[in-house]
Amino acid sequence: MAKWRCTVCDYIHEGPEPPETCPVCGVDASFFEKVEEAAANPCQDEVKKALRHITYGLYIVASRKGKKINGQCANTVFQITSEPVKIAVGINKNNLTHEYIQDSQVFSVSILDTNGLGLVRNFGFRSGRDADKFAGMEYDMGTWGYLC
Ligand SMILES: Cc1cc2nc3c(=O)[nH]c(=O)nc-3n(C[C@H](O)[C@H](O)[C@H](O)COP(=O)(O)O)c2cc1C
């Protein structure tokens, strides 16, 4: 039986096709990817299984470069310390958002709840190099010029 993994919440569905909607986070079938057969290294498979038990949130990390703005979906945002306020964000160096953060040295983090899952498709599956992800979207600029 084929296995399908929800790319948003890691739920695994077994069946010939992905489910119409994810029973855990509610996204539609297009968010599912087929789980490939066992990796050459069986340990790697076990490690991957274990990794799915690590919990995380869902965020939009956005930044700017001059007057241009861009953002991306991220789940690697977490608090390091509250005093001083310090968080860690994992951003792939190939992403446009990374380029903008490097340039402006500012970024925002928007915390998504289940109502925000529709934003995942816009911000998580395409690059700002190919589309203006903020087109038609409401947003505010903070006092330091970052987005909130
Ligand atoms: C659920 C989800 C979580 C993601 N988490 C991260 C992340 O933590 N760090 C990261 O660099 N990319 C993450 N991505 C991938 C980026 O959102 C994606 O590559 C995006 O298209 C980059 O856009 P940009 O080139 O406009 O910056 C995630 C994608 C999804 C769907």
The ligand as an ORCA input file, in Angstrom:
! r2SCAN-3c Opt
* xyz 0 1
  C       5.523     23.489      6.074
  C       6.778     24.129      5.513
  C       7.819     24.460      6.382
  C       8.997     25.039      5.879
  N       9.989     25.363      6.766
  C      11.130     25.941      6.301
  C      12.159     26.340      7.202
  O      12.060     26.196      8.406
  N      13.279     26.914      6.672
  C      13.458     27.106      5.318
  O      14.494     27.642      4.917
  N      12.487     26.743      4.443
  C      11.319     26.188      4.892
  N      10.324     25.850      4.028
  C      10.529     26.061      2.587
  C      10.337     27.514      2.151
  O       9.145     28.059      2.657
  C      10.293     27.547      0.606
  O      11.513     27.034      0.092
  C      10.000     28.915      0.014
  O       9.551     28.716     -1.308
  C      11.184     29.871     -0.022
  O      10.719     31.070     -0.582
  P      11.638     32.314     -0.984
  O      12.621     31.844     -2.038
  O      10.644     33.313     -1.547
  O      12.324     32.809      0.236
  C       9.131     25.288      4.496
  C       8.080     24.985      3.632
  C       6.908     24.400      4.134
  C       5.786     24.066      3.188
*
